[in-house]
Amino acid sequence: MSLPMRTNFDEKDYTYIIITKGITKETSEIQINLDGMEYQLVCNVKGDWDVVDATIKDHPGLFKAIGRNIKLRYRL
């Protein structure tokens, strides 16, 4: 397991763990663990990361913020 990463969204801190190992520019999907739930982020045609199988109760803006954070961290 990797170290927890943090992001701030809507004036609230969130901690998540990246499960996927060896992330490079060729990586097309990333698994994360957020609040005990596993989510899969995939890269869309614009280069943004979106979550697969998000429900209405999930915060799409939060997953966009996490995707941006990962993109900056790994220089994707």
mmCIF file of the N, C-alpha and C atoms, coordinates in Angstrom:
data_MODEL
# 
_entry.id   MODEL 
# 
loop_
_atom_site.group_PDB 
_atom_site.id 
_atom_site.type_symbol 
_atom_site.label_atom_id 
_atom_site.label_alt_id 
_atom_site.label_comp_id 
_atom_site.label_asym_id 
_atom_site.label_entity_id 
_atom_site.label_seq_id 
_atom_site.pdbx_PDB_ins_code 
_atom_site.Cartn_x 
_atom_site.Cartn_y 
_atom_site.Cartn_z 
_atom_site.occupancy 
_atom_site.B_iso_or_equiv 
_atom_site.pdbx_formal_charge 
_atom_site.auth_seq_id 
_atom_site.auth_comp_id 
_atom_site.auth_asym_id 
_atom_site.auth_atom_id 
_atom_site.pdbx_PDB_model_num 
ATOM 1   N N  . MET A 1 1  ? 0.839   -1.183 0.000   1.00 0.00 ? 1  MET A N  1 
ATOM 2   C CA . MET A 1 1  ? 0.000   0.000  0.000   1.00 0.00 ? 1  MET A CA 1 
ATOM 3   C C  . MET A 1 1  ? 0.882   1.245  0.000   1.00 0.00 ? 1  MET A C  1 
ATOM 4   N N  . SER A 1 2  ? 0.405   2.260  -0.672  1.00 0.00 ? 2  SER A N  1 
ATOM 5   C CA . SER A 1 2  ? 1.149   3.511  -0.681  1.00 0.00 ? 2  SER A CA 1 
ATOM 6   C C  . SER A 1 2  ? 0.700   4.390  0.486   1.00 0.00 ? 2  SER A C  1 
ATOM 7   N N  . LEU A 1 3  ? 1.401   5.469  0.660   1.00 0.00 ? 3  LEU A N  1 
ATOM 8   C CA . LEU A 1 3  ? 1.066   6.395  1.733   1.00 0.00 ? 3  LEU A CA 1 
ATOM 9   C C  . LEU A 1 3  ? -0.224  7.141  1.416   1.00 0.00 ? 3  LEU A C  1 
ATOM 10  N N  . PRO A 1 4  ? -0.963  7.529  2.434   1.00 0.00 ? 4  PRO A N  1 
ATOM 11  C CA . PRO A 1 4  ? -2.190  8.298  2.197   1.00 0.00 ? 4  PRO A CA 1 
ATOM 12  C C  . PRO A 1 4  ? -1.882  9.662  1.587   1.00 0.00 ? 4  PRO A C  1 
ATOM 13  N N  . MET A 1 5  ? -2.752  10.085 0.687   1.00 0.00 ? 5  MET A N  1 
ATOM 14  C CA . MET A 1 5  ? -2.649  11.410 0.093   1.00 0.00 ? 5  MET A CA 1 
ATOM 15  C C  . MET A 1 5  ? -3.858  12.209 0.555   1.00 0.00 ? 5  MET A C  1 
ATOM 16  N N  . ARG A 1 6  ? -3.698  13.526 0.569   1.00 0.00 ? 6  ARG A N  1 
ATOM 17  C CA . ARG A 1 6  ? -4.783  14.390 1.042   1.00 0.00 ? 6  ARG A CA 1 
ATOM 18  C C  . ARG A 1 6  ? -5.148  15.397 -0.028  1.00 0.00 ? 6  ARG A C  1 
ATOM 19  N N  . THR A 1 7  ? -6.410  15.776 -0.011  1.00 0.00 ? 7  THR A N  1 
ATOM 20  C CA . THR A 1 7  ? -6.880  16.863 -0.865  1.00 0.00 ? 7  THR A CA 1 
ATOM 21  C C  . THR A 1 7  ? -7.957  17.621 -0.106  1.00 0.00 ? 7  THR A C  1 
ATOM 22  N N  . ASN A 1 8  ? -8.133  18.872 -0.450  1.00 0.00 ? 8  ASN A N  1 
ATOM 23  C CA . ASN A 1 8  ? -9.152  19.691 0.186   1.00 0.00 ? 8  ASN A CA 1 
ATOM 24  C C  . ASN A 1 8  ? -10.219 20.001 -0.851  1.00 0.00 ? 8  ASN A C  1 
ATOM 25  N N  . PHE A 1 9  ? -11.479 19.729 -0.491  1.00 0.00 ? 9  PHE A N  1 
ATOM 26  C CA . PHE A 1 9  ? -12.592 19.992 -1.390  1.00 0.00 ? 9  PHE A CA 1 
ATOM 27  C C  . PHE A 1 9  ? -13.753 20.513 -0.568  1.00 0.00 ? 9  PHE A C  1 
ATOM 28  N N  . ASP A 1 10 ? -14.337 21.602 -0.988  1.00 0.00 ? 10 ASP A N  1 
ATOM 29  C CA . ASP A 1 10 ? -15.470 22.214 -0.280  1.00 0.00 ? 10 ASP A CA 1 
ATOM 30  C C  . ASP A 1 10 ? -15.148 22.488 1.192   1.00 0.00 ? 10 ASP A C  1 
ATOM 31  N N  . GLU A 1 11 ? -13.947 23.017 1.420   1.00 0.00 ? 11 GLU A N  1 
ATOM 32  C CA . GLU A 1 11 ? -13.482 23.373 2.762   1.00 0.00 ? 11 GLU A CA 1 
ATOM 33  C C  . GLU A 1 11 ? -13.437 22.183 3.720   1.00 0.00 ? 11 GLU A C  1 
ATOM 34  N N  . LYS A 1 12 ? -13.226 20.985 3.172   1.00 0.00 ? 12 LYS A N  1 
ATOM 35  C CA . LYS A 1 12 ? -13.121 19.776 3.978   1.00 0.00 ? 12 LYS A CA 1 
ATOM 36  C C  . LYS A 1 12 ? -11.947 18.959 3.458   1.00 0.00 ? 12 LYS A C  1 
ATOM 37  N N  . ASP A 1 13 ? -11.148 18.389 4.369   1.00 0.00 ? 13 ASP A N  1 
ATOM 38  C CA . ASP A 1 13 ? -10.009 17.566 3.983   1.00 0.00 ? 13 ASP A CA 1 
ATOM 39  C C  . ASP A 1 13 ? -10.445 16.127 3.778   1.00 0.00 ? 13 ASP A C  1 
ATOM 40  N N  . TYR A 1 14 ? -9.922  15.511 2.712   1.00 0.00 ? 14 TYR A N  1 
ATOM 41  C CA . TYR A 1 14 ? -10.184 14.102 2.406   1.00 0.00 ? 14 TYR A CA 1 
ATOM 42  C C  . TYR A 1 14 ? -8.851  13.393 2.276   1.00 0.00 ? 14 TYR A C  1 
ATOM 43  N N  . THR A 1 15 ? -8.783  12.178 2.781   1.00 0.00 ? 15 THR A N  1 
ATOM 44  C CA . THR A 1 15 ? -7.589  11.347 2.681   1.00 0.00 ? 15 THR A CA 1 
ATOM 45  C C  . THR A 1 15 ? -7.934  10.122 1.849   1.00 0.00 ? 15 THR A C  1 
ATOM 46  N N  . TYR A 1 16 ? -7.072  9.803  0.905   1.00 0.00 ? 16 TYR A N  1 
ATOM 47  C CA . TYR A 1 16 ? -7.286  8.634  0.060   1.00 0.00 ? 16 TYR A CA 1 
ATOM 48  C C  . TYR A 1 16 ? -5.952  7.933  -0.168  1.00 0.00 ? 16 TYR A C  1 
ATOM 49  N N  . ILE A 1 17 ? -6.036  6.679  -0.590  1.00 0.00 ? 17 ILE A N  1 
ATOM 50  C CA . ILE A 1 17 ? -4.851  5.877  -0.852  1.00 0.00 ? 17 ILE A CA 1 
ATOM 51  C C  . ILE A 1 17 ? -4.895  5.418  -2.301  1.00 0.00 ? 17 ILE A C  1 
ATOM 52  N N  . ILE A 1 18 ? -3.799  5.568  -3.010  1.00 0.00 ? 18 ILE A N  1 
ATOM 53  C CA . ILE A 1 18 ? -3.703  5.091  -4.385  1.00 0.00 ? 18 ILE A CA 1 
ATOM 54  C C  . ILE A 1 18 ? -3.291  3.625  -4.334  1.00 0.00 ? 18 ILE A C  1 
ATOM 55  N N  . ILE A 1 19 ? -4.110  2.763  -4.889  1.00 0.00 ? 19 ILE A N  1 
ATOM 56  C CA . ILE A 1 19 ? -3.852  1.328  -4.867  1.00 0.00 ? 19 ILE A CA 1 
ATOM 57  C C  . ILE A 1 19 ? -2.990  0.903  -6.052  1.00 0.00 ? 19 ILE A C  1 
ATOM 58  N N  . THR A 1 20 ? -3.165  1.541  -7.189  1.00 0.00 ? 20 THR A N  1 
ATOM 59  C CA . THR A 1 20 ? -2.424  1.207  -8.404  1.00 0.00 ? 20 THR A CA 1 
ATOM 60  C C  . THR A 1 20 ? -0.935  1.479  -8.202  1.00 0.00 ? 20 THR A C  1 
ATOM 61  N N  . LYS A 1 21 ? -0.121  0.523  -8.590  1.00 0.00 ? 21 LYS A N  1 
ATOM 62  C CA . LYS A 1 21 ? 1.338   0.654  -8.486  1.00 0.00 ? 21 LYS A CA 1 
ATOM 63  C C  . LYS A 1 21 ? 1.930   1.039  -9.842  1.00 0.00 ? 21 LYS A C  1 
ATOM 64  N N  . GLY A 1 22 ? 3.034   1.736  -9.819  1.00 0.00 ? 22 GLY A N  1 
ATOM 65  C CA . GLY A 1 22 ? 3.778   2.062  -11.037 1.00 0.00 ? 22 GLY A CA 1 
ATOM 66  C C  . GLY A 1 22 ? 3.020   2.963  -12.003 1.00 0.00 ? 22 GLY A C  1 
ATOM 67  N N  . ILE A 1 23 ? 2.513   4.074  -11.538 1.00 0.00 ? 23 ILE A N  1 
ATOM 68  C CA . ILE A 1 23 ? 1.759   4.994  -12.395 1.00 0.00 ? 23 ILE A CA 1 
ATOM 69  C C  . ILE A 1 23 ? 2.722   5.756  -13.304 1.00 0.00 ? 23 ILE A C  1 
ATOM 70  N N  . THR A 1 24 ? 2.436   5.707  -14.610 1.00 0.00 ? 24 THR A N  1 
ATOM 71  C CA . THR A 1 24 ? 3.234   6.424  -15.609 1.00 0.00 ? 24 THR A CA 1 
ATOM 72  C C  . THR A 1 24 ? 2.284   7.205  -16.517 1.00 0.00 ? 24 THR A C  1 
ATOM 73  N N  . LYS A 1 25 ? 2.843   7.898  -17.498 1.00 0.00 ? 25 LYS A N  1 
ATOM 74  C CA . LYS A 1 25 ? 2.016   8.656  -18.447 1.00 0.00 ? 25 LYS A CA 1 
ATOM 75  C C  . LYS A 1 25 ? 1.141   7.734  -19.295 1.00 0.00 ? 25 LYS A C  1 
ATOM 76  N N  . GLU A 1 26 ? 1.500   6.465  -19.410 1.00 0.00 ? 26 GLU A N  1 
ATOM 77  C CA . GLU A 1 26 ? 0.722   5.508  -20.185 1.00 0.00 ? 26 GLU A CA 1 
ATOM 78  C C  . GLU A 1 26 ? -0.403  4.868  -19.378 1.00 0.00 ? 26 GLU A C  1 
ATOM 79  N N  . THR A 1 27 ? -0.470  5.138  -18.082 1.00 0.00 ? 27 THR A N  1 
ATOM 80  C CA . THR A 1 27 ? -1.511  4.566  -17.226 1.00 0.00 ? 27 THR A CA 1 
ATOM 81  C C  . THR A 1 27 ? -2.867  5.126  -17.649 1.00 0.00 ? 27 THR A C  1 
ATOM 82  N N  . SER A 1 28 ? -3.838  4.225  -17.846 1.00 0.00 ? 28 SER A N  1 
ATOM 83  C CA . SER A 1 28 ? -5.160  4.667  -18.284 1.00 0.00 ? 28 SER A CA 1 
ATOM 84  C C  . SER A 1 28 ? -6.218  4.538  -17.197 1.00 0.00 ? 28 SER A C  1 
ATOM 85  N N  . GLU A 1 29 ? -5.913  3.800  -16.131 1.00 0.00 ? 29 GLU A N  1 
ATOM 86  C CA . GLU A 1 29 ? -6.862  3.703  -15.020 1.00 0.00 ? 29 GLU A CA 1 
ATOM 87  C C  . GLU A 1 29 ? -6.102  3.595  -13.701 1.00 0.00 ? 29 GLU A C  1 
ATOM 88  N N  . ILE A 1 30 ? -6.689  4.181  -12.684 1.00 0.00 ? 30 ILE A N  1 
ATOM 89  C CA . ILE A 1 30 ? -6.068  4.222  -11.362 1.00 0.00 ? 30 ILE A CA 1 
ATOM 90  C C  . ILE A 1 30 ? -7.110  3.814  -10.330 1.00 0.00 ? 30 ILE A C  1 
ATOM 91  N N  . GLN A 1 31 ? -6.740  2.895  -9.454  1.00 0.00 ? 31 GLN A N  1 
ATOM 92  C CA . GLN A 1 31 ? -7.597  2.464  -8.357  1.00 0.00 ? 31 GLN A CA 1 
ATOM 93  C C  . GLN A 1 31 ? -7.242  3.272  -7.117  1.00 0.00 ? 31 GLN A C  1 
ATOM 94  N N  . ILE A 1 32 ? -8.255  3.814  -6.421  1.00 0.00 ? 32 ILE A N  1 
ATOM 95  C CA . ILE A 1 32 ? -8.033  4.525  -5.172  1.00 0.00 ? 32 ILE A CA 1 
ATOM 96  C C  . ILE A 1 32 ? -8.964  3.982  -4.099  1.00 0.00 ? 32 ILE A C  1 
ATOM 97  N N  . ASN A 1 33 ? -8.599  4.210  -2.854  1.00 0.00 ? 33 ASN A N  1 
ATOM 98  C CA . ASN A 1 33 ? -9.437  3.854  -1.713  1.00 0.00 ? 33 ASN A CA 1 
ATOM 99  C C  . ASN A 1 33 ? -9.756  5.155  -0.990  1.00 0.00 ? 33 ASN A C  1 
ATOM 100 N N  . LEU A 1 34 ? -11.044 5.464  -0.901  1.00 0.00 ? 34 LEU A N  1 
ATOM 101 C CA . LEU A 1 34 ? -11.515 6.682  -0.247  1.00 0.00 ? 34 LEU A CA 1 
ATOM 102 C C  . LEU A 1 34 ? -12.580 6.287  0.759   1.00 0.00 ? 34 LEU A C  1 
ATOM 103 N N  . ASP A 1 35 ? -12.337 6.550  2.021   1.00 0.00 ? 35 ASP A N  1 
ATOM 104 C CA . ASP A 1 35 ? -13.284 6.229  3.091   1.00 0.00 ? 35 ASP A CA 1 
ATOM 105 C C  . ASP A 1 35 ? -13.690 4.755  3.093   1.00 0.00 ? 35 ASP A C  1 
ATOM 106 N N  . GLY A 1 36 ? -12.733 3.865  2.841   1.00 0.00 ? 36 GLY A N  1 
ATOM 107 C CA . GLY A 1 36 ? -13.008 2.437  2.876   1.00 0.00 ? 36 GLY A CA 1 
ATOM 108 C C  . GLY A 1 36 ? -13.651 1.880  1.621   1.00 0.00 ? 36 GLY A C  1 
ATOM 109 N N  . MET A 1 37 ? -13.930 2.721  0.651   1.00 0.00 ? 37 MET A N  1 
ATOM 110 C CA . MET A 1 37 ? -14.535 2.280  -0.614  1.00 0.00 ? 37 MET A CA 1 
ATOM 111 C C  . MET A 1 37 ? -13.499 2.405  -1.725  1.00 0.00 ? 37 MET A C  1 
ATOM 112 N N  . GLU A 1 38 ? -13.474 1.423  -2.620  1.00 0.00 ? 38 GLU A N  1 
ATOM 113 C CA . GLU A 1 38 ? -12.551 1.469  -3.741  1.00 0.00 ? 38 GLU A CA 1 
ATOM 114 C C  . GLU A 1 38 ? -13.250 2.059  -4.961  1.00 0.00 ? 38 GLU A C  1 
ATOM 115 N N  . TYR A 1 39 ? -12.538 2.936  -5.644  1.00 0.00 ? 39 TYR A N  1 
ATOM 116 C CA . TYR A 1 39 ? -13.057 3.587  -6.843  1.00 0.00 ? 39 TYR A CA 1 
ATOM 117 C C  . TYR A 1 39 ? -12.013 3.466  -7.945  1.00 0.00 ? 39 TYR A C  1 
ATOM 118 N N  . GLN A 1 40 ? -12.488 3.461  -9.176  1.00 0.00 ? 40 GLN A N  1 
ATOM 119 C CA . GLN A 1 40 ? -11.600 3.388  -10.325 1.00 0.00 ? 40 GLN A CA 1 
ATOM 120 C C  . GLN A 1 40 ? -11.710 4.692  -11.100 1.00 0.00 ? 40 GLN A C  1 
ATOM 121 N N  . LEU A 1 41 ? -10.583 5.349  -11.283 1.00 0.00 ? 41 LEU A N  1 
ATOM 122 C CA . LEU A 1 41 ? -10.520 6.569  -12.090 1.00 0.00 ? 41 LEU A CA 1 
ATOM 123 C C  . LEU A 1 41 ? -9.964  6.212  -13.457 1.00 0.00 ? 41 LEU A C  1 
ATOM 124 N N  . VAL A 1 42 ? -10.592 6.731  -14.518 1.00 0.00 ? 42 VAL A N  1 
ATOM 125 C CA . VAL A 1 42 ? -10.107 6.500  -15.878 1.00 0.00 ? 42 VAL A CA 1 
ATOM 126 C C  . VAL A 1 42 ? -9.873  7.847  -16.546 1.00 0.00 ? 42 VAL A C  1 
ATOM 127 N N  . CYS A 1 43 ? -8.916  7.854  -17.446 1.00 0.00 ? 43 CYS A N  1 
ATOM 128 C CA . CYS A 1 43 ? -8.562  9.081  -18.158 1.00 0.00 ? 43 CYS A CA 1 
ATOM 129 C C  . CYS A 1 43 ? -9.491  9.240  -19.358 1.00 0.00 ? 43 CYS A C  1 
ATOM 130 N N  . ASN A 1 44 ? -10.113 10.421 -19.493 1.00 0.00 ? 44 ASN A N  1 
ATOM 131 C CA . ASN A 1 44 ? -10.987 10.665 -20.640 1.00 0.00 ? 44 ASN A CA 1 
ATOM 132 C C  . ASN A 1 44 ? -10.188 11.296 -21.782 1.00 0.00 ? 44 ASN A C  1 
ATOM 133 N N  . VAL A 1 45 ? -10.849 11.607 -22.880 1.00 0.00 ? 45 VAL A N  1 
ATOM 134 C CA . VAL A 1 45 ? -10.150 12.118 -24.065 1.00 0.00 ? 45 VAL A CA 1 
ATOM 135 C C  . VAL A 1 45 ? -9.518  13.495 -23.842 1.00 0.00 ? 45 VAL A C  1 
ATOM 136 N N  . LYS A 1 46 ? -10.030 14.263 -22.871 1.00 0.00 ? 46 LYS A N  1 
ATOM 137 C CA . LYS A 1 46 ? -9.462  15.584 -22.578 1.00 0.00 ? 46 LYS A CA 1 
ATOM 138 C C  . LYS A 1 46 ? -8.278  15.504 -21.615 1.00 0.00 ? 46 LYS A C  1 
ATOM 139 N N  . GLY A 1 47 ? -7.975  14.306 -21.112 1.00 0.00 ? 47 GLY A N  1 
ATOM 140 C CA . GLY A 1 47 ? -6.867  14.156 -20.184 1.00 0.00 ? 47 GLY A CA 1 
ATOM 141 C C  . GLY A 1 47 ? -7.260  14.316 -18.734 1.00 0.00 ? 47 GLY A C  1 
ATOM 142 N N  . ASP A 1 48 ? -8.561  14.468 -18.469 1.00 0.00 ? 48 ASP A N  1 
ATOM 143 C CA . ASP A 1 48 ? -9.048  14.567 -17.093 1.00 0.00 ? 48 ASP A CA 1 
ATOM 144 C C  . ASP A 1 48 ? -9.379  13.171 -16.582 1.00 0.00 ? 48 ASP A C  1 
ATOM 145 N N  . TRP A 1 49 ? -9.352  13.010 -15.275 1.00 0.00 ? 49 TRP A N  1 
ATOM 146 C CA . TRP A 1 49 ? -9.639  11.720 -14.658 1.00 0.00 ? 49 TRP A CA 1 
ATOM 147 C C  . TRP A 1 49 ? -11.046 11.727 -14.091 1.00 0.00 ? 49 TRP A C  1 
ATOM 148 N N  . ASP A 1 50 ? -11.850 10.748 -14.505 1.00 0.00 ? 50 ASP A N  1 
ATOM 149 C CA . ASP A 1 50 ? -13.230 10.607 -14.051 1.00 0.00 ? 50 ASP A CA 1 
ATOM 150 C C  . ASP A 1 50 ? -13.392 9.261  -13.358 1.00 0.00 ? 50 ASP A C  1 
ATOM 151 N N  . VAL A 1 51 ? -14.322 9.210  -12.410 1.00 0.00 ? 51 VAL A N  1 
ATOM 152 C CA . VAL A 1 51 ? -14.581 7.967  -11.695 1.00 0.00 ? 51 VAL A CA 1 
ATOM 153 C C  . VAL A 1 51 ? -15.590 7.132  -12.485 1.00 0.00 ? 51 VAL A C  1 
ATOM 154 N N  . VAL A 1 52 ? -15.377 5.811  -12.457 1.00 0.00 ? 52 VAL A N  1 
ATOM 155 C CA . VAL A 1 52 ? -16.298 4.872  -13.089 1.00 0.00 ? 52 VAL A CA 1 
ATOM 156 C C  . VAL A 1 52 ? -17.318 4.450  -12.038 1.00 0.00 ? 52 VAL A C  1 
ATOM 157 N N  . ASP A 1 53 ? -18.564 4.272  -12.436 1.00 0.00 ? 53 ASP A N  1 
ATOM 158 C CA . ASP A 1 53 ? -19.634 3.792  -11.550 1.00 0.00 ? 53 ASP A CA 1 
ATOM 159 C C  . ASP A 1 53 ? -19.891 4.715  -10.365 1.00 0.00 ? 53 ASP A C  1 
ATOM 160 N N  . ALA A 1 54 ? -19.871 6.003  -10.578 1.00 0.00 ? 54 ALA A N  1 
ATOM 161 C CA . ALA A 1 54 ? -20.200 6.947  -9.501  1.00 0.00 ? 54 ALA A CA 1 
ATOM 162 C C  . ALA A 1 54 ? -21.710 6.983  -9.321  1.00 0.00 ? 54 ALA A C  1 
ATOM 163 N N  . THR A 1 55 ? -22.143 7.083  -8.082  1.00 0.00 ? 55 THR A N  1 
ATOM 164 C CA . THR A 1 55 ? -23.574 7.212  -7.801  1.00 0.00 ? 55 THR A CA 1 
ATOM 165 C C  . THR A 1 55 ? -23.891 8.667  -7.505  1.00 0.00 ? 55 THR A C  1 
ATOM 166 N N  . ILE A 1 56 ? -25.157 8.965  -7.364  1.00 0.00 ? 56 ILE A N  1 
ATOM 167 C CA . ILE A 1 56 ? -25.579 10.342 -7.114  1.00 0.00 ? 56 ILE A CA 1 
ATOM 168 C C  . ILE A 1 56 ? -25.068 10.840 -5.770  1.00 0.00 ? 56 ILE A C  1 
ATOM 169 N N  . LYS A 1 57 ? -24.975 9.950  -4.773  1.00 0.00 ? 57 LYS A N  1 
ATOM 170 C CA . LYS A 1 57 ? -24.516 10.386 -3.461  1.00 0.00 ? 57 LYS A CA 1 
ATOM 171 C C  . LYS A 1 57 ? -23.009 10.679 -3.439  1.00 0.00 ? 57 LYS A C  1 
ATOM 172 N N  . ASP A 1 58 ? -22.270 10.118 -4.404  1.00 0.00 ? 58 ASP A N  1 
ATOM 173 C CA . ASP A 1 58 ? -20.844 10.432 -4.511  1.00 0.00 ? 58 ASP A CA 1 
ATOM 174 C C  . ASP A 1 58 ? -20.694 11.853 -5.037  1.00 0.00 ? 58 ASP A C  1 
ATOM 175 N N  . HIS A 1 59 ? -19.627 12.503 -4.657  1.00 0.00 ? 59 HIS A N  1 
ATOM 176 C CA . HIS A 1 59 ? -19.389 13.883 -5.078  1.00 0.00 ? 59 HIS A CA 1 
ATOM 177 C C  . HIS A 1 59 ? -18.518 13.893 -6.334  1.00 0.00 ? 59 HIS A C  1 
ATOM 178 N N  . PRO A 1 60 ? -19.103 14.136 -7.511  1.00 0.00 ? 60 PRO A N  1 
ATOM 179 C CA . PRO A 1 60 ? -18.278 14.144 -8.726  1.00 0.00 ? 60 PRO A CA 1 
ATOM 180 C C  . PRO A 1 60 ? -17.187 15.206 -8.674  1.00 0.00 ? 60 PRO A C  1 
ATOM 181 N N  . GLY A 1 61 ? -17.444 16.330 -8.035  1.00 0.00 ? 61 GLY A N  1 
ATOM 182 C CA . GLY A 1 61 ? -16.420 17.367 -7.901  1.00 0.00 ? 61 GLY A CA 1 
ATOM 183 C C  . GLY A 1 61 ? -15.247 16.905 -7.067  1.00 0.00 ? 61 GLY A C  1 
ATOM 184 N N  . LEU A 1 62 ? -15.518 16.094 -6.050  1.00 0.00 ? 62 LEU A N  1 
ATOM 185 C CA . LEU A 1 62 ? -14.447 15.548 -5.214  1.00 0.00 ? 62 LEU A CA 1 
ATOM 186 C C  . LEU A 1 62 ? -13.545 14.641 -6.033  1.00 0.00 ? 62 LEU A C  1 
ATOM 187 N N  . PHE A 1 63 ? -14.135 13.793 -6.867  1.00 0.00 ? 63 PHE A N  1 
ATOM 188 C CA . PHE A 1 63 ? -13.325 12.888 -7.685  1.00 0.00 ? 63 PHE A CA 1 
ATOM 189 C C  . PHE A 1 63 ? -12.538 13.651 -8.742  1.00 0.00 ? 63 PHE A C  1 
ATOM 190 N N  . LYS A 1 64 ? -13.092 14.745 -9.247  1.00 0.00 ? 64 LYS A N  1 
ATOM 191 C CA . LYS A 1 64 ? -12.337 15.600 -10.175 1.00 0.00 ? 64 LYS A CA 1 
ATOM 192 C C  . LYS A 1 64 ? -11.120 16.201 -9.457  1.00 0.00 ? 64 LYS A C  1 
ATOM 193 N N  . ALA A 1 65 ? -11.318 16.650 -8.214  1.00 0.00 ? 65 ALA A N  1 
ATOM 194 C CA . ALA A 1 65 ? -10.220 17.223 -7.430  1.00 0.00 ? 65 ALA A CA 1 
ATOM 195 C C  . ALA A 1 65 ? -9.154  16.169 -7.152  1.00 0.00 ? 65 ALA A C  1 
ATOM 196 N N  . ILE A 1 66 ? -9.566  14.958 -6.824  1.00 0.00 ? 66 ILE A N  1 
ATOM 197 C CA . ILE A 1 66 ? -8.610  13.865 -6.589  1.00 0.00 ? 66 ILE A CA 1 
ATOM 198 C C  . ILE A 1 66 ? -7.863  13.553 -7.876  1.00 0.00 ? 66 ILE A C  1 
ATOM 199 N N  . GLY A 1 67 ? -8.572  13.510 -9.003  1.00 0.00 ? 67 GLY A N  1 
ATOM 200 C CA . GLY A 1 67 ? -7.932  13.261 -10.293 1.00 0.00 ? 67 GLY A CA 1 
ATOM 201 C C  . GLY A 1 67 ? -6.909  14.324 -10.637 1.00 0.00 ? 67 GLY A C  1 
ATOM 202 N N  . ARG A 1 68 ? -7.250  15.596 -10.389 1.00 0.00 ? 68 ARG A N  1 
ATOM 203 C CA . ARG A 1 68 ? -6.285  16.686 -10.627 1.00 0.00 ? 68 ARG A CA 1 
ATOM 204 C C  . ARG A 1 68 ? -5.073  16.554 -9.718  1.00 0.00 ? 68 ARG A C  1 
ATOM 205 N N  . ASN A 1 69 ? -5.310  16.180 -8.466  1.00 0.00 ? 69 ASN A N  1 
ATOM 206 C CA . ASN A 1 69 ? -4.223  16.018 -7.506  1.00 0.00 ? 69 ASN A CA 1 
ATOM 207 C C  . ASN A 1 69 ? -3.265  14.904 -7.962  1.00 0.00 ? 69 ASN A C  1 
ATOM 208 N N  . ILE A 1 70 ? -3.804  13.785 -8.400  1.00 0.00 ? 70 ILE A N  1 
ATOM 209 C CA . ILE A 1 70 ? -2.988  12.678 -8.876  1.00 0.00 ? 70 ILE A CA 1 
ATOM 210 C C  . ILE A 1 70 ? -2.238  13.078 -10.152 1.00 0.00 ? 70 ILE A C  1 
ATOM 211 N N  . LYS A 1 71 ? -2.943  13.780 -11.036 1.00 0.00 ? 71 LYS A N  1 
ATOM 212 C CA . LYS A 1 71 ? -2.323  14.231 -12.282 1.00 0.00 ? 71 LYS A CA 1 
ATOM 213 C C  . LYS A 1 71 ? -1.121  15.129 -12.016 1.00 0.00 ? 71 LYS A C  1 
ATOM 214 N N  . LEU A 1 72 ? -1.256  16.035 -11.068 1.00 0.00 ? 72 LEU A N  1 
ATOM 215 C CA . LEU A 1 72 ? -0.137  16.911 -10.718 1.00 0.00 ? 72 LEU A CA 1 
ATOM 216 C C  . LEU A 1 72 ? 0.979   16.165 -10.005 1.00 0.00 ? 72 LEU A C  1 
ATOM 217 N N  . ARG A 1 73 ? 0.618   15.262 -9.108  1.00 0.00 ? 73 ARG A N  1 
ATOM 218 C CA . ARG A 1 73 ? 1.608   14.522 -8.330  1.00 0.00 ? 73 ARG A CA 1 
ATOM 219 C C  . ARG A 1 73 ? 2.488   13.652 -9.205  1.00 0.00 ? 73 ARG A C  1 
ATOM 220 N N  . TYR A 1 74 ? 1.863   12.967 -10.171 1.00 0.00 ? 74 TYR A N  1 
ATOM 221 C CA . TYR A 1 74 ? 2.602   12.039 -11.035 1.00 0.00 ? 74 TYR A CA 1 
ATOM 222 C C  . TYR A 1 74 ? 2.940   12.638 -12.396 1.00 0.00 ? 74 TYR A C  1 
ATOM 223 N N  . ARG A 1 75 ? 2.648   13.923 -12.580 1.00 0.00 ? 75 ARG A N  1 
ATOM 224 C CA . ARG A 1 75 ? 2.952   14.642 -13.832 1.00 0.00 ? 75 ARG A CA 1 
ATOM 225 C C  . ARG A 1 75 ? 2.402   13.915 -15.047 1.00 0.00 ? 75 ARG A C  1 
ATOM 226 N N  . LEU A 1 76 ? 1.124   13.602 -14.999 1.00 0.00 ? 76 LEU A N  1 
ATOM 227 C CA . LEU A 1 76 ? 0.478   12.864 -16.086 1.00 0.00 ? 76 LEU A CA 1 
ATOM 228 C C  . LEU A 1 76 ? 0.009   13.791 -17.182 1.00 0.00 ? 76 LEU A C  1 
# 
